[in-house]
Amino acid sequence: MDAATTQRTETGRDPLAGRRHRVMLQGRAQVGPDHLLPCVVRDLSRAGAKIRIDRDLPLPDRFALYIAGHDLRSVSAALRWRRGDFAGVAFAEPAEGGA
């Protein structure tokens, strides 16, 4: 058993889930039934992302995040922090297609 597997077993967490990758992908935050806000995904991991979104656009505590890339991913996101035009979100489930 390797160290990552041992750590995952002992802590119950996947140490690779937080490994971030710098990206620049178009995204949309769904903040209402028919309301999508444009954003840019700047960092991405299996556990969450950092997005760039206009500071004047309000984000709810939970929302669907659509990420365009080689495929279209949809994840349930929870707002963790917000500073200026940037926000950090945690995914309720791993991003489809992984990071």
C-alpha positions in Angstrom: 0.0 0.0 0.0 1.5 3.4 -1.0 1.7 6.5 1.2 -1.3 8.2 -0.5 -3.5 5.1 0.0 -2.3 4.8 3.6 -3.1 8.5 4.3 -6.5 8.2 2.6 -7.3 5.2 4.7 -6.2 6.8 8.0 -7.8 10.2 7.4 -10.7 9.3 5.2 -9.7 12.0 2.8 -8.1 11.8 -0.6 -4.8 13.8 -0.6 -5.0 14.3 -4.3 -8.5 15.9 -4.2 -7.0 19.2 -3.2 -4.2 19.3 -5.9 -5.0 22.4 -7.9 -4.4 22.9 -11.6 -4.1 26.3 -13.1 -6.7 26.6 -15.9 -8.6 29.3 -17.8 -12.0 27.8 -18.7 -15.3 29.5 -19.4 -17.9 28.9 -16.8 -21.4 29.8 -15.8 -22.8 30.0 -12.3 -26.6 29.2 -12.1 -28.0 31.5 -9.5 -31.7 31.1 -10.3 -33.9 28.8 -12.4 -33.2 30.7 -15.6 -30.3 33.0 -14.5 -26.6 32.2 -15.4 -23.7 34.4 -14.5 -20.6 34.3 -16.6 -17.3 33.4 -14.9 -13.8 32.1 -15.6 -12.5 29.1 -13.8 -8.9 29.8 -12.8 -7.8 26.9 -10.5 -9.5 23.5 -10.6 -9.2 20.4 -8.5 -11.4 17.4 -7.8 -12.5 19.2 -4.5 -13.2 22.7 -5.8 -12.2 25.7 -7.8 -11.3 29.4 -7.8 -13.5 31.4 -10.1 -13.2 35.0 -11.4 -16.6 36.6 -11.4 -17.6 40.3 -11.3 -17.6 41.5 -7.7 -21.0 43.2 -8.3 -22.7 39.9 -9.2 -24.1 38.2 -6.1 -23.4 34.5 -5.5 -25.7 32.3 -3.3 -24.2 29.9 -0.7 -24.9 27.0 -3.1 -25.3 26.9 -6.9 -24.7 24.8 -10.0 -21.4 25.6 -11.8 -21.1 24.7 -15.4 -17.5 24.4 -16.7 -16.7 24.4 -20.4 -13.6 22.6 -21.6 -13.1 19.5 -23.8 -16.4 18.5 -22.4 -19.1 20.3 -20.4 -19.1 19.6 -16.7 -21.7 20.4 -14.2 -21.1 20.4 -10.4 -22.9 21.4 -7.3 -20.8 24.2 -5.7 -20.7 25.7 -2.2 -19.3 29.2 -1.8 -16.3 29.1 0.6 -14.8 32.6 0.3 -15.0 35.8 -1.8 -12.4 38.5 -2.4 -12.9 41.1 -5.0 -13.5 39.5 -8.4 -12.5 36.0 -7.1 -14.4 33.3 -5.2 -13.5 29.9 -3.9 -16.0 27.1 -4.2 -16.0 23.5 -2.9 -17.7 20.8 -4.9 -20.4 18.8 -3.2 -19.3 15.9 -5.4 -16.2 15.3 -7.6 -16.2 17.1 -10.9 -17.3 14.9 -13.8 -14.3 14.1 -15.9 -11.8 14.8 -13.0 -9.1 17.4 -13.1 
